[in-house]
């Protein structure tokens, strides 16, 4: 499968291209949820 140079701006959410383009956003959201969970765990 040849690599396409032009990709659409909003690929489908669960596609490989979406993860490649937005992996930093996904990782930061997961890290924030994890830290919030730790903070609530400590406060109980």
N, C-alpha and C positions, 0 to 999 in steps of 0.2 A: 504494500500500500504506500504510494508516494506521499510525502509530507506536503500538505497544502500550505502555501505561503499566506493566503488570505483566509482567516478564520472569521466566523461571524462574531459580533461583539458580545452577544449573550448566548453562549452555548447552553445546551440542556443541563439541568442542575447536577445530575449524577453522571455526567460524561467525564472522560479523562481530561479533555481540554479545560473544562471548568475547574477541575482540581489543580491542574498545572497553573492556570492563571490566578487562582485565588487561594493557593495553599497557605500563604502567610496569614490571610484573614481567618482561614479555618483554624490554623494552629493557635492564633491569638485568642479566638473565641473559646476554644477548648481550654486554654490556660486560664482565662479569666473565670470560667465556670468552675474549674478545679480550685482556684484560689478562693473564690467565694464559698465553695463547699468547705474548705478547710477553716475559713474564718467562722462560719456558722457552727462547725463542729466544736471549735474551741470555746465559743460563747455559750454553749449549752451547759 
